[in-house]
């Protein structure tokens, strides 16, 4: 992100102009992002979003959410962030936003690796089995037999 910031002027100078042919992709990616986020919110109450379970004295607060969208993706909120960023890139059609959309991939992956370590420590074997059943970011075409 620092490199993007340092080179922001030339990146922002490259605007490809409004491209109506990209608007269906904007709607598709943004719609998918909003849909996933709405599905997530069914399971994420305010306390969870604020990180209250992580502050439990024993470090094991909360429960592992495996139903709904979390039964199809382990990290649907990160997938929604990326989809929304790609939608923004298609909408604005600036090189800088395309670069940010690409840069988010390794950044989110790093966050996920760190988060999954914490979740393995917190939920143990239950989380390991969950990881075996449910992919990180891209859902399978059909659910595996459990």
N, C-alpha and C positions, 0 to 999 in steps of 0.2 A: 504494500500500500504506500510505503514511503516513496518508492520509485515512481509509482503512478502520480503521487502528489508533486514530486520534483519535476515531472515531465507533463504536468497538466495542461500547460498552455498549448503545446503542439497537439496534444491529444484532443483537447476541446476545440481546436481550430478545424479539425476534420469532421465536418458535419456533412452527412450524405444526403440531407434534404428529406422532406416528408415523402414517404413511400407508401401509398395506399395499398400496394400489393402485400406489405408486411402486416397490415391491420388484422387480417384473420389470425396470424400467428400471435399478435398481441393479445387478442381476445382468448385464444386457446391457452397460452401460457399464463396469462393473468387469471383467467377463469379457473384453471387448474390450481393455481396458487391459493386463490380465495377459497375454493372448494376444500382443499386439504386443510387450510387453517380453520375453517368452520368445523370440519370433522374433528380436528384436534381439540378445539375448545369444548367439545362435549365431555371431554375427559380431564381437561386441565382447569381446575378451579383456581381462584385468585391466589390461595396459599401456595399452590404448586408453582404457579408462574412467578411468584415472589421468592421461591427457593426456601420456603419454610421447612419442608421435610429434610433438606440437607443440613439444617441447623440443629437437628435433634441431638441431644447430648451423646447418645450412643452411635451417632453417625448412620443409623439405619432407619431413619424416619420414612414415612410414606409406604406405598406399595408399588410393585412393578405393574405398569399399565400394559396389558397385552390384548385388549379388546378393541373393536372398532378399527380405525385407521392404523392403530398401533399393532394390530394383528396382520397388517399387510406391509408396513414399513416400520423400521425401528426408529427412524429419525424423520418423521414427516414434516416437522416444522422447518428443518434445514432444507429439505427438498422444496418446500413452499417458498422459502427465501430465494433460492436459486431460480426457480421458475418465475417469480415476480421480478427478479433482476433482469432476466432474459427478456421478459415482456417489456420492461422499461427500455432496454437496449433497442429492441425492435421499434418501439414507439418514438424514442428520441432520435434514433439513427445517428448517434455520435460515436466515433471511434472510442472515446474514453469510456463510455458505458459498456461497450462490447469488451474492452480490456478488463473492466471491473467484473463483469459477468464471468469471464474466464479466470480471473484471479481469485474469485470467491471459492472456486472448486477446491484448490489445495487448502485454503484457509478453513473452510468448513470441514474438510477431511481431518485436519489437525485437531480441531475442536472435538469432533466425534471420537477420535482415538482417545483423547484425554477423558472425555465424558464416559466412554465405555469402560475404561479402566476403573473409574469411580463407581460405575454401576455394577461391575463384576465384584468389586470389594464390598459393595453395599448389599447386593442381592445374591451373590454366590452362584451356586449351581443353577438356580432358577433362571438367572440371567444368561448363563452359558447355554442352557437348553433353548431359551428364547432366541438367542443369536443364531442357533442352528436352524431354527424354523423360519425366521423372518429376516428378509434382506434389509440392508441399511437404507438405501435410497430409492431403488427401482423395484416396484412390486413384480412378483412373478405373475405370469399369465393365469395360472391356476394355483390354488392353495395346495401345499403338500399334504399328504395324508399323515395324520398324527396318530 
